[in-house]
Every structure is written in C-alpha cells, then in structure tokens.
C-alpha cells in the first residue's frame, strides 16, 4: 500500500501507473471509512486496474458553524480498511499541501444549489467542486466513484464534469445502510444510543412517502406529514423536499416517466443526518 501525502509524490505515483498503462479508479473521501466507502473502493478495484483513495477533510466545504474541527479523523484504521477493500494507494495530504496560500478563484454554481443541502449549506457544493476538481487534476483517474447518499453532490459533479469536459467517468453507487435502514455515515458516530435508536425513522419516512408518491397522493400533504412525524420523533427538520432528478428544482406534481428525488435532512441534537430516495414514476 502506497501512502502518499504530497502532491509531488502523488504525481510520481500517477505517472508510474500511466507508464504501465494501468487504468486508475479514484475514491475521494473525508475518511472515517465505513461500509459505504468500502463498497465504492471494492467496486473500483473490480472495475479498474489500480484504486487510489483520498482521505482529506476539506475545510472549504464546511460552513463556519459546522463540524470541521470535530469531524472524525481515523487515518490508520482507514488505511487498513482501504487496503482490505482493494485499494493500492491512499492520498492523505495536510491542509497546507492542498491549500498552501490564499485562493483567488471561486466556484459558483447556478440553480443546482437552490434546493436540498445547497440551500441550507451555503458554499458547501462550491467547496466540494473546488476539492474534487483539484483531485481530478492530480489523480487523472479514468473512473471516479461516488455514493448516491449524497445525491445532490452526484448531480452537481456530473454537470461539472460535463461542462468542463473533465476526462473522467463518474460511477454512482447505491446508498449502503445499516440493517434498520439508517444510511451509513461517518457522522453516525456522533449519535448517542437514544439518538441512534431514533435515526432510522428518516429512512422509514422516505420509504412511506415514496410509496404514497408513486400512488399519486398529494406531494405537499406527504411533505407536511413527514415533517410533522419527524418532529414528533425528536428531529429538528432542516428540509423535506421533492425535486426533479436532473435540475433539482422543487416539484409539487409528478409526470409519468420522469425521475425525482425525495430528500430529507434532519438534526438529532447537533448531528445533521441526510438521506434520499430516487423516485422513478
Ligand atoms: P465522505 O467521506 O462523506 O465525503 O464520502 C465519500 C464518498 O462516500 C462520497 O461519494 C459519499 O457519497 C460516499 N458515501 C458516504 N456514505 C455512503 C453510503 N452510506 N453509501 C454509499 N456511499 C456513501
């Protein structure tokens, strides 16, 4: 396993792979690896010659009141897990290696951030695009793997790759869940036992709403009831939103043959949990 911490060493590693004509699979993460990350790494190691995982808690995608400092950092066990899942290299740089100086250029995203997490976490997806595009330039992967748990991220990165003609194929994988339905997340480690027992209610709410939407029931009533029930269960609701899957604009009706996303973000104490279902009508 190669553990790389500098851009120079990463570039050397990449050029060795290119010379050997290996296809590079890339899994960008913020670490604290769980089965969601592992499924991406395993897929990549099956579908490409060499898989590299980045582990970097990217400061530019956290708001000032968010959990950047508290975010779990578990590099040694992450390296072991990545290796077991089939990765051959880890890129784990310090913040100063990635952002050595003041930055003069900013990403700006139209419309795609008007709803879901984009509306609630101002600047988050601009920070995601900044780090992912830097990593794509450094790693030069043929394929990069992302989880549909962060569905707005998937939609935005797909558009970014298309608009900027970035030569990489994005591979999007299903959300990996605990047995009770809770989407796996590095932030689940923040939950107390009581909160952990309540947390799967987000997925239950999504599943029930999904079946009602497919049956043609009123979207606004479904959303209002879902919010009410989440609050009753002990959540502070950030949003329950129904948007189209291509442009993420809010919808109140469905059209046959279209794809939609039903997204929920809700707090248990200070921990913000997100989940979504893609709805094909
Ligand atoms: P993160 O470390 O949270 O930035 O996530 C790194 C990658 O893992 C992103 O593409 C996430 O969408 C993906 N991911 C996180 N949680 C899950 C999950 N439960 N199932 C599948 N992919 C996930």
py3Dmol code that shows the C-alpha trace and the ligand (Angstrom):
import py3Dmol

protein = """\
ATOM      1  CA  UNK A   1       0.000   0.000   0.000  1.00  0.00           C
ATOM      2  CA  UNK A   2       1.421   3.383  -1.007  1.00  0.00           C
ATOM      3  CA  UNK A   3       0.626   6.163   1.451  1.00  0.00           C
ATOM      4  CA  UNK A   4       1.140   9.497  -0.265  1.00  0.00           C
ATOM      5  CA  UNK A   5       0.965  12.840   1.496  1.00  0.00           C
ATOM      6  CA  UNK A   6       2.385  15.296  -1.040  1.00  0.00           C
ATOM      7  CA  UNK A   7       1.205  16.365  -4.469  1.00  0.00           C
ATOM      8  CA  UNK A   8       4.698  15.650  -5.823  1.00  0.00           C
ATOM      9  CA  UNK A   9       4.602  12.032  -4.621  1.00  0.00           C
ATOM     10  CA  UNK A  10       1.069  11.632  -5.922  1.00  0.00           C
ATOM     11  CA  UNK A  11       2.128  12.925  -9.356  1.00  0.00           C
ATOM     12  CA  UNK A  12       5.026  10.403  -9.392  1.00  0.00           C
ATOM     13  CA  UNK A  13       2.631   7.582  -8.466  1.00  0.00           C
ATOM     14  CA  UNK A  14       0.208   8.632 -11.208  1.00  0.00           C
ATOM     15  CA  UNK A  15       2.931   8.768 -13.848  1.00  0.00           C
ATOM     16  CA  UNK A  16       4.135   5.258 -12.889  1.00  0.00           C
ATOM     17  CA  UNK A  17       0.573   3.934 -13.356  1.00  0.00           C
ATOM     18  CA  UNK A  18       0.203   5.749 -16.681  1.00  0.00           C
ATOM     19  CA  UNK A  19       3.526   4.400 -17.963  1.00  0.00           C
ATOM     20  CA  UNK A  20       2.389   0.883 -17.008  1.00  0.00           C
ATOM     21  CA  UNK A  21      -0.894   1.592 -18.858  1.00  0.00           C
ATOM     22  CA  UNK A  22      -2.973   0.917 -15.759  1.00  0.00           C
ATOM     23  CA  UNK A  23      -6.484   2.342 -15.508  1.00  0.00           C
ATOM     24  CA  UNK A  24      -6.861   4.406 -12.330  1.00  0.00           C
ATOM     25  CA  UNK A  25     -10.005   4.208 -10.184  1.00  0.00           C
ATOM     26  CA  UNK A  26     -10.404   7.021  -7.656  1.00  0.00           C
ATOM     27  CA  UNK A  27     -12.496   7.190  -4.482  1.00  0.00           C
ATOM     28  CA  UNK A  28     -12.459  10.638  -2.847  1.00  0.00           C
ATOM     29  CA  UNK A  29     -13.413  10.567   0.855  1.00  0.00           C
ATOM     30  CA  UNK A  30     -13.088  12.536   4.065  1.00  0.00           C
ATOM     31  CA  UNK A  31     -12.061   9.376   5.932  1.00  0.00           C
ATOM     32  CA  UNK A  32     -13.629   7.645   8.945  1.00  0.00           C
ATOM     33  CA  UNK A  33     -14.306   4.906   6.423  1.00  0.00           C
ATOM     34  CA  UNK A  34     -17.446   2.771   6.757  1.00  0.00           C
ATOM     35  CA  UNK A  35     -19.208   0.219   4.558  1.00  0.00           C
ATOM     36  CA  UNK A  36     -20.490   2.968   2.234  1.00  0.00           C
ATOM     37  CA  UNK A  37     -16.909   3.953   1.374  1.00  0.00           C
ATOM     38  CA  UNK A  38     -15.847   0.298   1.271  1.00  0.00           C
ATOM     39  CA  UNK A  39     -18.465  -0.520  -1.363  1.00  0.00           C
ATOM     40  CA  UNK A  40     -17.068   2.285  -3.567  1.00  0.00           C
ATOM     41  CA  UNK A  41     -13.481   1.053  -3.093  1.00  0.00           C
ATOM     42  CA  UNK A  42     -14.472  -2.574  -3.814  1.00  0.00           C
ATOM     43  CA  UNK A  43     -16.337  -1.562  -6.981  1.00  0.00           C
ATOM     44  CA  UNK A  44     -13.383   0.486  -8.155  1.00  0.00           C
ATOM     45  CA  UNK A  45     -10.912  -2.315  -7.505  1.00  0.00           C
ATOM     46  CA  UNK A  46     -13.070  -4.691  -9.560  1.00  0.00           C
ATOM     47  CA  UNK A  47     -13.587  -2.253 -12.424  1.00  0.00           C
ATOM     48  CA  UNK A  48     -10.143  -0.621 -12.764  1.00  0.00           C
ATOM     49  CA  UNK A  49      -6.502  -1.774 -12.560  1.00  0.00           C
ATOM     50  CA  UNK A  50      -5.427   0.336  -9.586  1.00  0.00           C
ATOM     51  CA  UNK A  51      -7.561   2.090  -6.974  1.00  0.00           C
ATOM     52  CA  UNK A  52      -6.468   5.147  -5.020  1.00  0.00           C
ATOM     53  CA  UNK A  53      -8.474   6.573  -2.114  1.00  0.00           C
ATOM     54  CA  UNK A  54      -8.078  10.159  -0.965  1.00  0.00           C
ATOM     55  CA  UNK A  55      -8.622  10.955   2.688  1.00  0.00           C
ATOM     56  CA  UNK A  56      -8.912  14.683   3.248  1.00  0.00           C
ATOM     57  CA  UNK A  57     -11.309  16.603   5.454  1.00  0.00           C
ATOM     58  CA  UNK A  58     -11.766  19.510   3.092  1.00  0.00           C
ATOM     59  CA  UNK A  59     -12.128  22.785   5.033  1.00  0.00           C
ATOM     60  CA  UNK A  60     -13.679  24.725   2.142  1.00  0.00           C
ATOM     61  CA  UNK A  61     -16.864  22.635   2.154  1.00  0.00           C
ATOM     62  CA  UNK A  62     -17.623  23.308   5.832  1.00  0.00           C
ATOM     63  CA  UNK A  63     -19.520  26.390   6.993  1.00  0.00           C
ATOM     64  CA  UNK A  64     -18.177  28.394   9.980  1.00  0.00           C
ATOM     65  CA  UNK A  65     -20.718  26.814  12.376  1.00  0.00           C
ATOM     66  CA  UNK A  66     -20.204  23.270  11.080  1.00  0.00           C
ATOM     67  CA  UNK A  67     -18.202  20.327  12.414  1.00  0.00           C
ATOM     68  CA  UNK A  68     -14.852  20.689  10.575  1.00  0.00           C
ATOM     69  CA  UNK A  69     -12.763  20.500  13.786  1.00  0.00           C
ATOM     70  CA  UNK A  70     -14.857  17.706  15.322  1.00  0.00           C
ATOM     71  CA  UNK A  71     -15.046  15.593  12.147  1.00  0.00           C
ATOM     72  CA  UNK A  72     -13.674  12.086  12.949  1.00  0.00           C
ATOM     73  CA  UNK A  73     -10.063  11.507  11.839  1.00  0.00           C
ATOM     74  CA  UNK A  74      -9.007   7.843  11.900  1.00  0.00           C
ATOM     75  CA  UNK A  75      -6.217   7.594   9.318  1.00  0.00           C
ATOM     76  CA  UNK A  76      -4.504   4.395  10.491  1.00  0.00           C
ATOM     77  CA  UNK A  77      -7.634   2.259  10.526  1.00  0.00           C
ATOM     78  CA  UNK A  78      -8.808   3.909   7.279  1.00  0.00           C
ATOM     79  CA  UNK A  79      -5.616   2.792   5.535  1.00  0.00           C
ATOM     80  CA  UNK A  80      -6.172  -0.798   6.723  1.00  0.00           C
ATOM     81  CA  UNK A  81      -9.815  -0.790   5.591  1.00  0.00           C
ATOM     82  CA  UNK A  82      -8.967   0.714   2.188  1.00  0.00           C
ATOM     83  CA  UNK A  83      -6.268  -1.921   1.670  1.00  0.00           C
ATOM     84  CA  UNK A  84      -8.636  -4.777   2.577  1.00  0.00           C
ATOM     85  CA  UNK A  85     -11.203  -3.417   0.131  1.00  0.00           C
ATOM     86  CA  UNK A  86      -8.642  -3.496  -2.688  1.00  0.00           C
ATOM     87  CA  UNK A  87      -7.069  -0.015  -2.788  1.00  0.00           C
ATOM     88  CA  UNK A  88      -3.357   0.082  -3.628  1.00  0.00           C
ATOM     89  CA  UNK A  89      -2.737   3.699  -2.612  1.00  0.00           C
ATOM     90  CA  UNK A  90      -4.030   6.347  -0.232  1.00  0.00           C
ATOM     91  CA  UNK A  91      -3.550  10.085  -0.712  1.00  0.00           C
ATOM     92  CA  UNK A  92      -3.803  11.758   2.691  1.00  0.00           C
ATOM     93  CA  UNK A  93      -2.432  15.305   2.458  1.00  0.00           C
ATOM     94  CA  UNK A  94      -2.306  18.029   5.122  1.00  0.00           C
ATOM     95  CA  UNK A  95      -4.490  21.083   4.592  1.00  0.00           C
ATOM     96  CA  UNK A  96      -1.369  23.170   3.813  1.00  0.00           C
ATOM     97  CA  UNK A  97      -0.414  20.806   0.972  1.00  0.00           C
ATOM     98  CA  UNK A  98      -3.768  21.307  -0.760  1.00  0.00           C
ATOM     99  CA  UNK A  99      -4.324  24.983   0.077  1.00  0.00           C
ATOM    100  CA  UNK A 100      -0.822  26.435   0.586  1.00  0.00           C
ATOM    101  CA  UNK A 101      -1.903  30.030   0.016  1.00  0.00           C
ATOM    102  CA  UNK A 102      -4.875  32.332  -0.289  1.00  0.00           C
ATOM    103  CA  UNK A 103      -7.063  31.275  -3.197  1.00  0.00           C
ATOM    104  CA  UNK A 104      -8.088  33.852  -5.795  1.00  0.00           C
ATOM    105  CA  UNK A 105     -10.657  31.868  -7.747  1.00  0.00           C
ATOM    106  CA  UNK A 106     -14.063  30.725  -6.570  1.00  0.00           C
ATOM    107  CA  UNK A 107     -16.555  28.247  -7.914  1.00  0.00           C
ATOM    108  CA  UNK A 108     -20.054  29.480  -8.446  1.00  0.00           C
ATOM    109  CA  UNK A 109     -22.972  27.147  -9.152  1.00  0.00           C
ATOM    110  CA  UNK A 110     -26.301  28.235 -10.621  1.00  0.00           C
ATOM    111  CA  UNK A 111     -29.712  26.764  -9.759  1.00  0.00           C
ATOM    112  CA  UNK A 112     -28.429  23.310  -8.805  1.00  0.00           C
ATOM    113  CA  UNK A 113     -27.820  24.603  -5.272  1.00  0.00           C
ATOM    114  CA  UNK A 114     -31.197  26.337  -4.845  1.00  0.00           C
ATOM    115  CA  UNK A 115     -32.741  23.382  -3.007  1.00  0.00           C
ATOM    116  CA  UNK A 116     -31.860  20.481  -0.686  1.00  0.00           C
ATOM    117  CA  UNK A 117     -28.475  20.858   1.076  1.00  0.00           C
ATOM    118  CA  UNK A 118     -27.374  23.595  -1.339  1.00  0.00           C
ATOM    119  CA  UNK A 119     -29.923  25.988   0.110  1.00  0.00           C
ATOM    120  CA  UNK A 120     -29.061  25.126   3.713  1.00  0.00           C
ATOM    121  CA  UNK A 121     -25.263  24.816   3.488  1.00  0.00           C
ATOM    122  CA  UNK A 122     -24.222  27.945   1.580  1.00  0.00           C
ATOM    123  CA  UNK A 123     -20.881  27.452  -0.162  1.00  0.00           C
ATOM    124  CA  UNK A 124     -20.754  23.725   0.576  1.00  0.00           C
ATOM    125  CA  UNK A 125     -21.001  22.485  -3.003  1.00  0.00           C
ATOM    126  CA  UNK A 126     -18.677  25.211  -4.265  1.00  0.00           C
ATOM    127  CA  UNK A 127     -16.106  23.789  -1.820  1.00  0.00           C
ATOM    128  CA  UNK A 128     -16.868  20.251  -2.996  1.00  0.00           C
ATOM    129  CA  UNK A 129     -16.322  21.239  -6.648  1.00  0.00           C
ATOM    130  CA  UNK A 130     -13.098  23.034  -5.717  1.00  0.00           C
ATOM    131  CA  UNK A 131     -11.558  19.999  -3.992  1.00  0.00           C
ATOM    132  CA  UNK A 132     -12.913  17.371  -6.400  1.00  0.00           C
ATOM    133  CA  UNK A 133     -11.659  19.236  -9.468  1.00  0.00           C
ATOM    134  CA  UNK A 134      -8.230  19.702  -7.845  1.00  0.00           C
ATOM    135  CA  UNK A 135      -8.123  15.985  -7.011  1.00  0.00           C
ATOM    136  CA  UNK A 136      -9.216  15.015 -10.528  1.00  0.00           C
ATOM    137  CA  UNK A 137      -6.355  17.133 -11.935  1.00  0.00           C
ATOM    138  CA  UNK A 138      -3.849  15.489  -9.596  1.00  0.00           C
ATOM    139  CA  UNK A 139      -5.034  11.871  -9.836  1.00  0.00           C
ATOM    140  CA  UNK A 140      -6.111  11.841 -13.513  1.00  0.00           C
ATOM    141  CA  UNK A 141      -8.448   8.869 -12.931  1.00  0.00           C
ATOM    142  CA  UNK A 142     -10.347   7.083 -15.699  1.00  0.00           C
ATOM    143  CA  UNK A 143     -13.188   6.395 -13.253  1.00  0.00           C
ATOM    144  CA  UNK A 144     -14.219   8.122 -10.022  1.00  0.00           C
ATOM    145  CA  UNK A 145     -16.703   6.611  -7.556  1.00  0.00           C
ATOM    146  CA  UNK A 146     -19.351   8.493  -5.580  1.00  0.00           C
ATOM    147  CA  UNK A 147     -22.283   7.451  -3.384  1.00  0.00           C
ATOM    148  CA  UNK A 148     -25.908   8.325  -4.077  1.00  0.00           C
ATOM    149  CA  UNK A 149     -26.346   9.058  -0.377  1.00  0.00           C
ATOM    150  CA  UNK A 150     -25.000  12.487  -1.371  1.00  0.00           C
ATOM    151  CA  UNK A 151     -27.283  12.725  -4.371  1.00  0.00           C
ATOM    152  CA  UNK A 152     -27.023  16.495  -4.878  1.00  0.00           C
ATOM    153  CA  UNK A 153     -23.243  16.097  -4.938  1.00  0.00           C
ATOM    154  CA  UNK A 154     -23.626  13.428  -7.652  1.00  0.00           C
ATOM    155  CA  UNK A 155     -25.852  15.657  -9.794  1.00  0.00           C
ATOM    156  CA  UNK A 156     -23.562  18.694  -9.414  1.00  0.00           C
ATOM    157  CA  UNK A 157     -20.349  16.759 -10.105  1.00  0.00           C
ATOM    158  CA  UNK A 158     -21.911  15.123 -13.178  1.00  0.00           C
ATOM    159  CA  UNK A 159     -22.701  18.595 -14.520  1.00  0.00           C
ATOM    160  CA  UNK A 160     -19.240  19.898 -13.622  1.00  0.00           C
ATOM    161  CA  UNK A 161     -17.518  17.044 -15.450  1.00  0.00           C
ATOM    162  CA  UNK A 162     -19.741  17.559 -18.476  1.00  0.00           C
ATOM    163  CA  UNK A 163     -19.445  21.350 -18.581  1.00  0.00           C
ATOM    164  CA  UNK A 164     -15.683  21.485 -18.089  1.00  0.00           C
ATOM    165  CA  UNK A 165     -15.019  18.428 -20.297  1.00  0.00           C
ATOM    166  CA  UNK A 166     -13.127  16.745 -17.481  1.00  0.00           C
ATOM    167  CA  UNK A 167     -11.912  13.413 -18.865  1.00  0.00           C
ATOM    168  CA  UNK A 168     -13.271  11.117 -16.144  1.00  0.00           C
ATOM    169  CA  UNK A 169     -16.230   8.747 -15.915  1.00  0.00           C
ATOM    170  CA  UNK A 170     -18.272   9.172 -12.747  1.00  0.00           C
ATOM    171  CA  UNK A 171     -19.637   5.927 -11.320  1.00  0.00           C
ATOM    172  CA  UNK A 172     -22.514   6.411  -8.866  1.00  0.00           C
ATOM    173  CA  UNK A 173     -23.288   3.682  -6.356  1.00  0.00           C
ATOM    174  CA  UNK A 174     -26.302   2.879  -4.180  1.00  0.00           C
ATOM    175  CA  UNK A 175     -26.521   4.006  -0.563  1.00  0.00           C
ATOM    176  CA  UNK A 176     -25.290   1.397   1.909  1.00  0.00           C
ATOM    177  CA  UNK A 177     -27.485   1.140   5.007  1.00  0.00           C
ATOM    178  CA  UNK A 178     -27.484  -0.388   8.472  1.00  0.00           C
ATOM    179  CA  UNK A 179     -29.914  -3.302   8.898  1.00  0.00           C
ATOM    180  CA  UNK A 180     -32.536  -0.957  10.318  1.00  0.00           C
ATOM    181  CA  UNK A 181     -32.308   1.308   7.262  1.00  0.00           C
ATOM    182  CA  UNK A 182     -30.108   4.109   8.627  1.00  0.00           C
ATOM    183  CA  UNK A 183     -27.760   5.283   5.867  1.00  0.00           C
ATOM    184  CA  UNK A 184     -24.148   4.646   6.885  1.00  0.00           C
ATOM    185  CA  UNK A 185     -22.330   7.896   7.604  1.00  0.00           C
ATOM    186  CA  UNK A 186     -19.141   8.988   9.341  1.00  0.00           C
ATOM    187  CA  UNK A 187     -21.363  11.359  11.347  1.00  0.00           C
ATOM    188  CA  UNK A 188     -23.386   8.449  12.831  1.00  0.00           C
ATOM    189  CA  UNK A 189     -20.560   8.090  15.367  1.00  0.00           C
ATOM    190  CA  UNK A 190     -21.754  11.365  16.946  1.00  0.00           C
ATOM    191  CA  UNK A 191     -25.124   9.830  17.888  1.00  0.00           C
ATOM    192  CA  UNK A 192     -25.961   8.835  21.483  1.00  0.00           C
ATOM    193  CA  UNK A 193     -27.657   5.431  21.970  1.00  0.00           C
ATOM    194  CA  UNK A 194     -31.036   7.145  22.228  1.00  0.00           C
ATOM    195  CA  UNK A 195     -30.443   9.209  19.077  1.00  0.00           C
ATOM    196  CA  UNK A 196     -29.174   6.120  17.236  1.00  0.00           C
ATOM    197  CA  UNK A 197     -32.447   4.332  18.031  1.00  0.00           C
ATOM    198  CA  UNK A 198     -34.458   7.232  16.567  1.00  0.00           C
ATOM    199  CA  UNK A 199     -32.242   7.812  13.495  1.00  0.00           C
ATOM    200  CA  UNK A 200     -33.686   5.045  11.201  1.00  0.00           C
ATOM    201  CA  UNK A 201     -37.008   6.925  11.235  1.00  0.00           C
ATOM    202  CA  UNK A 202     -35.613   9.126   8.422  1.00  0.00           C
ATOM    203  CA  UNK A 203     -35.433   6.135   6.068  1.00  0.00           C
ATOM    204  CA  UNK A 204     -38.846   4.857   7.208  1.00  0.00           C
ATOM    205  CA  UNK A 205     -40.295   8.270   6.404  1.00  0.00           C
ATOM    206  CA  UNK A 206     -38.699   8.193   2.942  1.00  0.00           C
ATOM    207  CA  UNK A 207     -39.994   4.700   2.183  1.00  0.00           C
ATOM    208  CA  UNK A 208     -43.550   5.543   3.216  1.00  0.00           C
ATOM    209  CA  UNK A 209     -43.523   8.851   1.299  1.00  0.00           C
ATOM    210  CA  UNK A 210     -42.080   7.082  -1.738  1.00  0.00           C
ATOM    211  CA  UNK A 211     -44.909   4.574  -1.921  1.00  0.00           C
ATOM    212  CA  UNK A 212     -47.512   7.322  -1.459  1.00  0.00           C
ATOM    213  CA  UNK A 213     -45.967   9.468  -4.207  1.00  0.00           C
ATOM    214  CA  UNK A 214     -45.996   6.504  -6.569  1.00  0.00           C
ATOM    215  CA  UNK A 215     -49.690   6.003  -5.700  1.00  0.00           C
ATOM    216  CA  UNK A 216     -50.351   9.598  -6.791  1.00  0.00           C
ATOM    217  CA  UNK A 217     -51.091  11.169  -3.398  1.00  0.00           C
ATOM    218  CA  UNK A 218     -50.597  14.920  -2.811  1.00  0.00           C
ATOM    219  CA  UNK A 219     -46.891  15.775  -2.600  1.00  0.00           C
ATOM    220  CA  UNK A 220     -47.412  18.770  -0.334  1.00  0.00           C
ATOM    221  CA  UNK A 221     -49.519  16.748   2.131  1.00  0.00           C
ATOM    222  CA  UNK A 222     -46.923  13.976   2.159  1.00  0.00           C
ATOM    223  CA  UNK A 223     -44.160  16.520   2.855  1.00  0.00           C
ATOM    224  CA  UNK A 224     -46.115  18.269   5.619  1.00  0.00           C
ATOM    225  CA  UNK A 225     -46.967  14.981   7.324  1.00  0.00           C
ATOM    226  CA  UNK A 226     -43.377  13.721   7.022  1.00  0.00           C
ATOM    227  CA  UNK A 227     -42.063  16.896   8.675  1.00  0.00           C
ATOM    228  CA  UNK A 228     -44.653  16.639  11.447  1.00  0.00           C
ATOM    229  CA  UNK A 229     -43.828  12.991  12.159  1.00  0.00           C
ATOM    230  CA  UNK A 230     -40.080  13.617  12.121  1.00  0.00           C
ATOM    231  CA  UNK A 231     -40.557  16.425  14.681  1.00  0.00           C
ATOM    232  CA  UNK A 232     -42.747  14.168  16.829  1.00  0.00           C
ATOM    233  CA  UNK A 233     -39.983  11.531  16.742  1.00  0.00           C
ATOM    234  CA  UNK A 234     -37.477  14.077  18.104  1.00  0.00           C
ATOM    235  CA  UNK A 235     -35.808  15.517  14.999  1.00  0.00           C
ATOM    236  CA  UNK A 236     -35.241  19.153  14.141  1.00  0.00           C
ATOM    237  CA  UNK A 237     -36.161  19.125  10.456  1.00  0.00           C
ATOM    238  CA  UNK A 238     -33.841  21.009   8.091  1.00  0.00           C
ATOM    239  CA  UNK A 239     -35.806  20.076   4.985  1.00  0.00           C
ATOM    240  CA  UNK A 240     -38.073  17.503   3.393  1.00  0.00           C
ATOM    241  CA  UNK A 241     -38.037  18.283  -0.327  1.00  0.00           C
ATOM    242  CA  UNK A 242     -39.217  16.765  -3.572  1.00  0.00           C
ATOM    243  CA  UNK A 243     -37.233  17.831  -6.648  1.00  0.00           C
ATOM    244  CA  UNK A 244     -36.650  16.676 -10.196  1.00  0.00           C
ATOM    245  CA  UNK A 245     -33.575  14.473 -10.565  1.00  0.00           C
ATOM    246  CA  UNK A 246     -31.892  16.440 -13.370  1.00  0.00           C
ATOM    247  CA  UNK A 247     -32.008  20.077 -12.252  1.00  0.00           C
ATOM    248  CA  UNK A 248     -33.036  19.689  -8.610  1.00  0.00           C
ATOM    249  CA  UNK A 249     -35.896  22.170  -8.925  1.00  0.00           C
ATOM    250  CA  UNK A 250     -38.790  21.808  -6.498  1.00  0.00           C
ATOM    251  CA  UNK A 251     -41.853  19.957  -7.813  1.00  0.00           C
ATOM    252  CA  UNK A 252     -45.364  19.582  -6.457  1.00  0.00           C
ATOM    253  CA  UNK A 253     -46.618  17.119  -9.053  1.00  0.00           C
ATOM    254  CA  UNK A 254     -45.203  14.139 -10.901  1.00  0.00           C
ATOM    255  CA  UNK A 255     -45.139  13.463 -14.607  1.00  0.00           C
ATOM    256  CA  UNK A 256     -45.094   9.856 -15.808  1.00  0.00           C
ATOM    257  CA  UNK A 257     -41.682   8.639 -16.927  1.00  0.00           C
ATOM    258  CA  UNK A 258     -39.722  11.337 -15.029  1.00  0.00           C
ATOM    259  CA  UNK A 259     -37.233  10.790 -12.193  1.00  0.00           C
ATOM    260  CA  UNK A 260     -37.420  12.661  -8.911  1.00  0.00           C
ATOM    261  CA  UNK A 261     -35.523  12.875  -5.648  1.00  0.00           C
ATOM    262  CA  UNK A 262     -37.133  12.929  -2.246  1.00  0.00           C
ATOM    263  CA  UNK A 263     -34.561  14.292   0.187  1.00  0.00           C
ATOM    264  CA  UNK A 264     -34.526  14.680   3.953  1.00  0.00           C
ATOM    265  CA  UNK A 265     -32.061  16.468   6.203  1.00  0.00           C
ATOM    266  CA  UNK A 266     -32.757  16.494   9.929  1.00  0.00           C
ATOM    267  CA  UNK A 267     -30.873  17.057  13.158  1.00  0.00           C
ATOM    268  CA  UNK A 268     -30.722  14.814  16.189  1.00  0.00           C
ATOM    269  CA  UNK A 269     -29.149  17.187  18.714  1.00  0.00           C
ATOM    270  CA  UNK A 270     -26.239  18.758  16.845  1.00  0.00           C
ATOM    271  CA  UNK A 271     -25.852  15.863  14.383  1.00  0.00           C
ATOM    272  CA  UNK A 272     -27.192  16.540  10.927  1.00  0.00           C
ATOM    273  CA  UNK A 273     -28.320  13.426   9.053  1.00  0.00           C
ATOM    274  CA  UNK A 274     -29.254  13.273   5.378  1.00  0.00           C
ATOM    275  CA  UNK A 275     -30.865  10.642   3.204  1.00  0.00           C
ATOM    276  CA  UNK A 276     -32.812  10.436  -0.024  1.00  0.00           C
ATOM    277  CA  UNK A 277     -34.673   8.144  -2.373  1.00  0.00           C
ATOM    278  CA  UNK A 278     -34.716   8.393  -6.136  1.00  0.00           C
ATOM    279  CA  UNK A 279     -38.263   8.016  -7.413  1.00  0.00           C
ATOM    280  CA  UNK A 280     -38.996   6.772 -10.909  1.00  0.00           C
ATOM    281  CA  UNK A 281     -42.599   7.323 -11.939  1.00  0.00           C
TER     282      UNK A 281
END
"""
ligand_1 = """\
23
LIG
P -17.481 11.371 2.580
O -16.293 10.732 3.209
O -18.649 11.525 3.487
O -17.130 12.648 1.842
O -17.973 10.366 1.454
C -17.111 9.901 0.464
C -17.912 9.169 -0.566
O -18.603 8.086 0.039
C -18.990 10.061 -1.214
O -19.075 9.764 -2.589
C -20.236 9.640 -0.484
O -21.421 9.846 -1.230
C -19.974 8.159 -0.297
N -20.805 7.635 0.778
C -20.973 8.135 2.031
N -21.876 7.411 2.712
C -22.295 6.430 1.885
C -23.232 5.365 1.996
N -23.903 5.159 3.122
N -23.411 4.562 0.934
C -22.718 4.763 -0.222
N -21.815 5.745 -0.395
C -21.613 6.569 0.648
"""
view = py3Dmol.view(width=600, height=400)
view.addModel(protein, "pdb")
view.setStyle({"model": 0}, {"cartoon": {"style": "trace"}})
view.addModel(ligand_1, "xyz")
view.setStyle({"model": 1}, {"stick": {}})
view.zoomTo()
view.show()
